[in-house]
């Protein structure tokens, strides 16, 4: 359902919002000078392999594609998401 929701969002517009600069690869000096990759935080360098960083374009900021279901396993996922993404009120 989350993938379908994300695909529906992508397919709902012909003007896709740009990928945030910090997520863009910077293999050349020009790209680095333009700010590509600047400010990117690699989650595995942080405690719990989590970093509070926006990964969506500004036009989609805060969008949730995944909503945990109502079962024992997804209750645990929901609790983890709520602890990690406090600002989004999971």
C-alpha positions in Angstrom: 0.0 0.0 0.0 2.9 2.4 0.8 4.5 1.8 -2.6 1.1 2.2 -4.3 0.6 5.5 -2.4 4.1 6.8 -3.4 3.6 5.8 -7.0 0.2 7.5 -7.1 1.8 10.6 -5.8 4.6 10.5 -8.4 2.1 9.8 -11.2 -0.4 12.4 -10.2 1.7 15.3 -11.7 3.6 15.8 -14.9 5.8 18.3 -13.0 7.7 16.2 -10.5 9.3 18.2 -7.7 13.1 18.1 -7.8 15.2 15.8 -5.7 16.6 17.7 -2.7 20.2 18.8 -3.3 21.5 17.0 -0.3 20.4 13.7 -1.8 22.0 14.2 -5.2 25.2 12.5 -6.1 28.2 14.9 -6.6 30.7 13.1 -8.8 32.1 16.4 -10.3 33.5 19.6 -8.9 30.7 21.6 -10.6 28.0 19.5 -8.9 29.8 19.9 -5.5 29.9 23.7 -6.2 26.2 23.7 -6.9 25.5 22.2 -3.5 24.8 18.6 -4.5 25.2 16.3 -1.5 25.9 19.1 0.9 24.4 18.5 4.3 23.6 14.8 3.6 23.7 12.7 6.7 24.4 9.0 6.3 22.1 7.2 8.7 24.5 4.4 9.5 26.9 6.9 11.0 24.3 7.8 13.7 23.0 5.9 16.7 20.3 3.5 15.9 21.1 3.9 12.2 18.6 6.8 12.1 19.0 10.4 11.2 16.2 13.0 11.4 16.5 14.4 7.9 13.9 15.2 5.2 14.3 13.0 2.1 11.3 14.2 0.2 11.2 17.3 -2.0 9.8 20.5 -0.4 6.5 20.1 -2.1 6.0 16.7 -0.4 7.7 17.5 3.0 6.1 15.6 5.8 4.2 13.2 3.5 3.6 9.8 5.0 3.3 6.9 2.5 3.4 4.1 5.1 0.8 3.8 7.8 1.4 0.8 10.1 -1.6 -1.6 10.2 -3.4 -2.8 13.3 -1.5 -6.0 14.3 1.1 -7.0 16.8 4.1 -6.7 14.5 3.1 -3.4 13.0 2.3 -2.0 16.5 6.0 -2.4 17.2 6.9 -0.6 13.9 4.4 2.2 14.8 6.1 2.6 18.2 9.5 2.8 16.6 8.4 5.3 14.0 6.6 7.4 16.7 9.8 7.5 18.8 12.0 8.4 15.8 9.8 10.8 13.9 8.2 12.7 16.8 7.6 15.8 14.8 5.3 13.9 12.4 3.0 12.5 15.1 3.1 8.9 14.0 
